[in-house]
Amino acid sequence: MSMRALTALPTALLVLAAVASCDTASHPSAASCSTPGVSADEVKVGFIYPDTGNTADVFRPVRAGLDARFGAINAAGGVNGRKLGYDWADDGGQPDTNQVASRDLIEQKKDFAIVEATASAAGGAPYLAANNIPVAGVSGESVWSTYRNMFTFVNYAQATSSATDVVTTFGQYALSQGGSRALVISDAARTGQLDGPAQKLRDSFASVGIPVSSATMDTAPTQGQLNEIIQKISADKVNILASVVTIDALAQLLVLVRQRNLPLKVILAGSQLPGAELLAQYGPALAGLTSYISPPVNPTSPGYRAYKDAMNRYSPELLDSGQALAQVGYVLGDMVVRGLQAAGPCPTRQGFISGLRAVRNYTVGGLITTTDFDRDFGRIPVCYPLTAVNAAGNGLTTIDPDFCGKRVSK
């Protein structure tokens, strides 16, 4: 299935949409190339995400953001005269299905590159690497630090590092807030190598001498799982709660935390901040919840203005365009644009990979934390933007746009 048709953007508004990524001017005709997925007037990529399964609702906004970025660049004439489109595949959040989807998009659909918004990219990663296929996506697995054909960006790179790469950042922040004992909660379905983000939190707390324990719960937690975690918080005198589960699951846990009056000093979330709907639903129960992957919004930045304009025009069905994962989809689309620009008028897959890997100071016009695709590859970031739900539970506040620790080894 291909991306839905995109309507044209009036000429007077094109400049704004182009600012975020230095879009190249449209060309009267594109070079004729033999690269798979590249025709005279179009570049087709594959998009893999869980349209079904437990994580479907989590990742679905990514598609809206991708549509918005491709819509804006297509209205501006595309890249080197070629419009961008995609074929999509549902991996259901399963590695085996991800592998099948990857092969189908490359071998049957003949797509140029892959965009992934899934927690199961490890399924198809070896195949895509062996065939030198460019991949842009959201990292949560060690494969993102293994294969140089795979690109993510700093805000979602906490799992893309070696086993010995540790930063003190999370531990130092917890200490600064009076925290003394930590509990790290991860997805029950993500264990072993898939538990990278949770392990980075545990390592960071341990690096500054904070005792840390672990717990798991499902994406849709049972009441029994929630009660067990509440009992553990109380019995272990935990005052630092760190989570890499979905924001919806964490919100359900925090409701119980407030009901039991458990004295948490720190709530760290390696997931998107709650959108307007969750804030309206849970309100003060979410107060103090602090994300370290969602940079503070600067509504005056060129990147944010371009993002909002594109979302309003090409993905109006997503009522809450402020959702972090919609912005992620927009950024992933922009990474495709930037890689194609770097690859030149007759793009090859290797040209895309080499060109994007050489990009420095990548911010999408101020929409994300600065990323250097070569320097940052395979390394956990030292600095993080800390953005929290305010005390009233009805909005967000910036704690620190760039809170930094130190890099240490185990």
C-alpha positions as CSV (number, residue, x, y, z in Angstrom):
1,M,0.0,0.0,0.0
2,S,1.3,3.5,-0.8
3,M,1.1,6.8,0.9
4,R,-2.1,8.7,0.3
5,A,-2.2,11.5,-2.2
6,L,-0.8,14.8,-0.9
7,T,-2.4,18.1,-1.7
8,A,-0.4,21.0,-2.9
9,L,0.7,23.7,-0.6
10,P,0.2,27.3,-1.8
11,T,3.4,28.9,-3.1
12,A,3.4,31.7,-0.5
13,L,3.9,29.2,2.3
14,L,6.6,27.0,0.8
15,V,9.6,28.9,2.3
16,L,8.5,28.1,5.8
17,A,8.3,24.4,5.1
18,A,11.7,24.4,3.5
19,V,13.7,26.2,6.2
20,A,13.9,23.2,8.6
21,S,16.2,21.1,6.3
22,C,17.6,23.5,3.7
23,D,15.4,21.9,1.1
24,T,17.0,22.1,-2.4
25,A,15.2,24.0,-5.1
26,S,13.1,21.9,-7.4
27,H,14.6,20.8,-10.7
28,P,12.8,20.8,-14.1
29,S,13.9,17.2,-14.7
30,A,15.6,14.6,-12.5
31,A,18.6,12.5,-13.5
32,S,17.8,9.0,-14.8
33,C,19.1,6.5,-12.3
34,S,19.1,2.7,-12.0
35,T,19.1,2.6,-8.2
36,P,16.1,0.5,-6.8
37,G,13.3,2.7,-5.6
38,V,14.5,5.7,-7.7
39,S,12.7,6.7,-10.9
40,A,12.8,9.9,-12.9
41,D,10.1,11.5,-10.8
42,E,9.9,9.6,-7.5
43,V,11.9,8.0,-4.7
44,K,10.0,5.3,-2.8
45,V,11.0,4.1,0.7
46,G,9.6,1.4,2.9
47,F,8.0,2.3,6.3
48,I,7.7,-0.4,9.0
49,Y,5.7,0.1,12.1
50,P,3.2,-1.9,14.3
51,D,-0.2,-1.1,12.9
52,T,-1.5,-4.0,15.0
53,G,-0.4,-5.4,18.4
54,N,0.3,-4.0,21.8
55,T,2.4,-1.1,20.7
56,A,0.2,0.0,17.7
57,D,-1.3,3.0,19.5
58,V,2.1,4.1,20.7
59,F,3.8,4.3,17.3
60,R,0.8,5.3,15.1
61,P,1.5,9.0,15.4
62,V,4.9,8.5,13.7
63,R,3.1,7.9,10.4
64,A,1.3,11.2,10.6
65,G,4.6,13.0,11.1
66,L,6.2,11.2,8.2
67,D,3.2,12.1,6.0
68,A,3.6,15.7,7.0
69,R,7.3,15.9,6.2
70,F,7.0,14.2,2.9
71,G,3.9,16.3,2.1
72,A,5.9,19.5,2.7
73,I,8.9,18.5,0.6
74,N,6.7,17.2,-2.2
75,A,4.9,20.5,-2.4
76,A,8.2,22.2,-2.6
77,G,9.2,20.1,-5.7
78,G,10.7,17.1,-4.0
79,V,14.4,16.4,-3.8
80,N,16.3,17.0,-7.0
81,G,12.9,17.0,-8.8
82,R,11.7,13.7,-7.3
83,K,8.7,13.4,-5.1
84,L,8.9,11.1,-2.0
85,G,6.5,8.3,-1.3
86,Y,6.4,5.1,0.8
87,D,5.1,1.6,1.0
88,W,4.2,0.5,4.5
89,A,4.3,-2.8,6.3
90,D,2.9,-3.9,9.7
91,D,5.4,-5.8,11.8
92,G,3.0,-6.1,14.8
93,G,5.9,-5.4,17.1
94,Q,7.4,-8.8,16.4
95,P,11.0,-9.4,15.3
96,D,10.2,-12.3,13.0
97,T,7.5,-10.3,11.2
98,N,9.9,-7.3,11.0
99,Q,12.4,-9.5,9.1
100,V,9.7,-10.6,6.6
101,A,8.5,-7.0,6.1
102,S,12.1,-5.8,5.5
103,R,12.7,-8.4,2.8
104,D,9.3,-7.8,1.2
105,L,9.8,-4.0,1.0
106,I,13.3,-4.4,-0.5
107,E,12.9,-7.5,-2.7
108,Q,9.3,-7.2,-3.9
109,K,8.5,-3.5,-3.5
110,K,12.0,-2.5,-4.6
111,D,12.1,0.4,-2.1
112,F,15.3,2.6,-1.8
113,A,15.5,2.8,2.0
114,I,13.6,1.9,5.1
115,V,12.1,4.0,7.8
116,E,11.4,2.1,11.1
117,A,9.1,3.1,14.0
118,T,9.1,-0.1,15.9
119,A,10.7,-1.8,18.9
120,S,11.5,-4.8,16.8
121,A,14.0,-3.5,14.3
122,A,16.4,-6.2,15.3
123,G,14.4,-8.7,13.3
124,G,15.3,-7.3,9.9
125,A,18.5,-5.4,10.8
126,P,21.1,-8.1,9.8
127,Y,19.4,-8.5,6.4
128,L,19.2,-4.7,5.8
129,A,22.9,-4.3,6.8
130,A,24.0,-7.1,4.6
131,N,22.3,-5.4,1.6
132,N,23.6,-1.9,2.5
133,I,20.1,-0.5,2.8
134,P,19.8,2.9,4.5
135,V,17.6,2.8,7.6
136,A,16.3,5.7,9.6
137,G,14.4,5.0,12.8
138,V,13.7,5.1,16.5
139,S,16.4,3.2,18.5
140,G,15.6,1.0,21.4
141,E,17.8,-2.0,20.6
142,S,21.6,-2.6,20.4
143,V,21.4,-3.1,16.6
144,W,21.3,0.7,16.2
145,S,24.9,0.9,17.5
146,T,26.0,-2.1,15.5
147,Y,25.2,-1.3,11.8
148,R,26.4,1.9,10.2
149,N,23.6,1.8,7.7
150,M,21.2,2.5,10.5
151,F,20.5,6.1,11.6
152,T,18.8,7.5,14.7
153,F,19.1,10.9,16.4
154,V,20.3,11.9,19.8
155,N,16.9,12.2,21.6
156,Y,16.2,8.5,21.0
157,A,19.8,7.1,21.2
158,Q,19.9,6.0,24.8
159,A,20.1,2.3,23.8
160,T,22.6,2.7,21.0
161,S,25.8,2.2,22.8
162,S,28.3,-0.5,23.9
163,A,27.8,-2.5,27.0
164,T,30.6,-0.5,28.8
165,D,29.3,3.0,27.8
166,V,27.8,4.6,30.9
167,V,26.9,8.2,31.8
168,T,26.3,9.6,35.3
169,T,23.6,12.0,34.0
170,F,20.5,10.3,35.3
171,G,22.1,9.5,38.6
172,Q,23.4,13.1,39.1
173,Y,20.0,14.5,38.4
174,A,18.3,12.2,40.9
175,L,20.9,13.2,43.5
176,S,20.2,16.8,42.8
177,Q,16.6,16.3,43.6
178,G,17.2,14.4,46.9
179,G,16.7,10.9,45.5
180,S,18.4,8.0,47.3
181,R,16.8,4.7,46.2
182,A,15.8,3.9,42.6
183,L,13.4,1.5,40.9
184,V,13.7,1.1,37.1
185,I,10.6,-0.2,35.3
186,S,10.8,-1.8,31.9
187,D,8.4,-3.6,29.5
188,A,7.9,-7.2,30.5
189,A,8.2,-8.3,26.9
190,R,11.7,-6.6,26.5
191,T,14.3,-8.5,28.3
192,G,18.0,-9.3,27.6
193,Q,19.4,-7.3,24.7
194,L,16.1,-5.6,24.2
195,D,16.4,-4.1,27.7
196,G,19.1,-1.6,26.7
197,P,17.4,1.7,27.8
198,A,16.5,0.3,31.2
199,Q,20.1,-1.0,31.7
200,K,21.5,2.5,30.9
201,L,19.3,3.9,33.7
202,R,20.4,1.3,36.2
203,D,24.1,1.8,35.3
204,S,23.7,5.6,35.7
205,F,22.2,5.3,39.1
206,A,24.8,2.8,40.2
207,S,27.6,5.0,38.9
208,V,26.8,7.6,41.6
209,G,26.2,5.2,44.4
210,I,22.4,5.0,44.3
211,P,21.0,1.6,45.1
212,V,18.7,0.4,42.3
213,S,16.2,-2.4,41.7
214,S,14.1,-3.5,38.8
215,A,10.5,-4.3,37.9
216,T,8.5,-5.0,34.8
217,M,5.0,-4.6,33.6
218,D,3.2,-5.1,30.3
219,T,2.3,-2.3,27.8
220,A,-1.2,-2.8,29.0
221,P,-0.4,-3.5,32.7
222,T,-2.6,-5.8,34.8
223,Q,-3.9,-4.6,38.2
224,G,-1.7,-7.3,39.7
225,Q,1.4,-5.9,38.1
226,L,0.6,-2.4,39.2
227,N,-0.1,-3.5,42.8
228,E,3.2,-5.4,42.9
229,I,5.2,-2.4,41.9
230,I,3.4,-0.2,44.4
231,Q,4.3,-2.7,47.1
232,K,7.9,-2.7,46.0
233,I,8.1,1.1,46.1
234,S,6.8,1.1,49.6
235,A,8.8,-1.8,51.0
236,D,12.1,-0.7,49.5
237,K,11.6,3.0,50.4
238,V,12.0,4.0,46.7
239,N,11.9,7.7,46.0
240,I,13.3,7.6,42.4
241,L,11.0,6.0,39.8
242,A,12.5,5.6,36.4
243,S,10.6,4.1,33.5
244,V,11.1,3.0,29.9
245,V,7.5,1.8,29.5
246,T,4.9,3.7,27.5
247,I,3.6,6.9,28.8
248,D,0.1,5.4,29.0
249,A,1.2,2.5,31.2
250,L,3.3,4.8,33.4
251,A,0.3,7.2,33.9
252,Q,-1.8,4.3,35.3
253,L,1.0,3.5,37.8
254,L,1.3,7.1,38.9
255,V,-2.4,7.3,39.7
256,L,-1.8,4.5,42.3
257,V,1.3,6.3,43.5
258,R,-0.7,9.4,44.3
259,Q,-3.5,7.4,45.9
260,R,-1.1,5.8,48.3
261,N,0.8,9.1,48.9
262,L,4.1,7.5,48.1
263,P,6.8,10.2,48.5
264,L,8.6,10.1,45.1
265,K,11.2,12.8,44.6
266,V,12.1,11.9,41.0
267,I,10.0,10.5,38.2
268,L,12.1,9.9,35.0
269,A,10.5,8.7,31.8
270,G,12.3,7.5,28.7
271,S,9.2,7.9,26.7
272,Q,7.2,10.8,25.2
273,L,5.6,13.3,27.5
274,P,1.8,13.1,27.9
275,G,-0.2,14.9,25.3
276,A,-3.2,17.0,25.8
277,E,-5.5,14.0,26.1
278,L,-3.5,12.3,28.8
279,L,-3.1,15.5,30.8
280,A,-6.8,16.1,30.7
281,Q,-7.4,12.5,31.8
282,Y,-4.9,12.2,34.6
283,G,-4.1,15.8,35.6
284,P,-2.2,16.2,38.9
285,A,-1.3,12.5,39.0
286,L,1.3,13.2,36.3
287,A,2.8,16.2,38.1
288,G,6.6,16.1,38.1
289,L,6.9,13.4,35.5
290,T,10.1,14.3,33.7
291,S,11.0,13.1,30.2
292,Y,14.6,13.0,29.1
293,I,13.9,12.4,25.4
294,S,11.5,15.3,24.6
295,P,13.3,18.6,24.0
296,P,11.5,21.7,25.2
297,V,9.4,23.2,22.5
298,N,10.5,26.5,21.0
299,P,7.5,27.8,19.2
300,T,9.5,30.5,17.5
301,S,12.1,28.2,16.0
302,P,12.0,27.7,12.2
303,G,11.8,24.0,12.6
304,Y,8.9,24.0,14.9
305,R,6.9,26.5,12.8
306,A,7.6,24.3,9.7
307,Y,6.5,21.2,11.6
308,K,3.3,22.7,12.9
309,D,2.4,24.1,9.5
310,A,3.1,20.7,7.7
311,M,1.1,18.8,10.3
312,N,-1.9,21.1,10.0
313,R,-1.9,20.7,6.2
314,Y,-1.0,17.1,5.7
315,S,-2.0,15.2,8.9
316,P,-4.9,17.2,10.2
317,E,-6.5,14.0,11.5
318,L,-4.0,13.9,14.3
319,L,-5.7,16.4,16.6
320,D,-2.8,16.6,19.1
321,S,0.1,17.5,16.8
322,G,2.2,18.1,19.9
323,Q,2.6,14.4,20.4
324,A,6.3,13.6,20.6
325,L,6.1,10.6,18.3
326,A,4.5,12.7,15.6
327,Q,7.5,14.9,15.8
328,V,9.7,11.8,15.6
329,G,8.0,10.8,12.3
330,Y,8.6,14.2,10.9
331,V,12.2,14.1,11.9
332,L,12.6,10.6,10.3
333,G,11.1,11.9,7.1
334,D,13.5,14.9,7.3
335,M,16.4,12.4,7.7
336,V,15.4,10.8,4.4
337,V,15.3,14.2,2.8
338,R,18.7,15.1,4.1
339,G,20.2,11.8,3.1
340,L,18.9,12.2,-0.5
341,Q,20.1,15.7,-0.7
342,A,23.6,14.5,0.3
343,A,23.5,11.6,-2.2
344,G,23.1,14.0,-5.1
345,P,21.0,14.1,-8.3
346,C,21.4,10.4,-9.0
347,P,21.2,8.9,-5.5
348,T,22.7,5.5,-4.5
349,R,22.2,3.7,-1.3
350,Q,25.9,4.0,-0.4
351,G,25.8,7.7,-1.3
352,F,22.9,8.2,1.1
353,I,24.6,6.4,3.9
354,S,28.0,8.2,3.4
355,G,26.4,11.5,3.0
356,L,24.0,11.4,6.0
357,R,26.8,9.9,8.2
358,A,28.9,13.0,7.4
359,V,26.1,15.5,8.5
360,R,27.1,17.6,11.6
361,N,25.0,19.9,13.8
362,Y,21.7,18.4,12.7
363,T,18.8,20.0,14.5
364,V,15.9,20.1,11.9
365,G,15.8,23.9,12.4
366,G,15.8,23.7,16.2
367,L,13.2,20.9,16.5
368,I,15.6,18.3,18.1
369,T,18.8,18.2,20.1
370,T,21.9,18.7,18.0
371,T,23.0,15.4,16.4
372,D,26.3,14.5,14.7
373,F,25.6,11.3,12.8
374,D,29.2,10.2,12.9
375,R,30.5,11.3,16.3
376,D,27.3,10.2,18.1
377,F,27.1,6.7,16.4
378,G,27.1,3.9,19.0
379,R,27.5,6.3,22.0
380,I,25.0,7.0,24.7
381,P,24.5,10.8,24.9
382,V,25.9,12.6,28.0
383,C,23.5,15.5,27.9
384,Y,19.7,15.4,27.9
385,P,16.8,17.8,27.7
386,L,14.7,17.5,30.9
387,T,11.0,18.6,30.4
388,A,8.4,17.9,33.1
389,V,4.7,18.1,33.7
390,N,4.0,21.1,35.8
391,A,2.7,21.0,39.4
392,A,-1.0,21.5,38.3
393,G,-0.7,18.6,35.8
394,N,-2.1,20.8,33.0
395,G,1.0,21.7,31.1
396,L,4.8,21.3,30.6
397,T,7.8,23.1,32.0
398,T,11.5,23.0,31.1
399,I,13.7,21.9,33.9
400,D,17.0,22.0,32.0
401,P,17.3,22.1,28.2
402,D,20.7,20.4,28.4
403,F,21.4,18.6,31.6
404,C,24.9,16.9,31.5
405,G,26.8,14.3,33.4
406,K,30.0,12.5,32.7
407,R,30.9,9.5,30.7
408,V,32.4,6.6,32.7
409,S,33.0,2.9,32.2
410,K,31.7,0.0,34.1
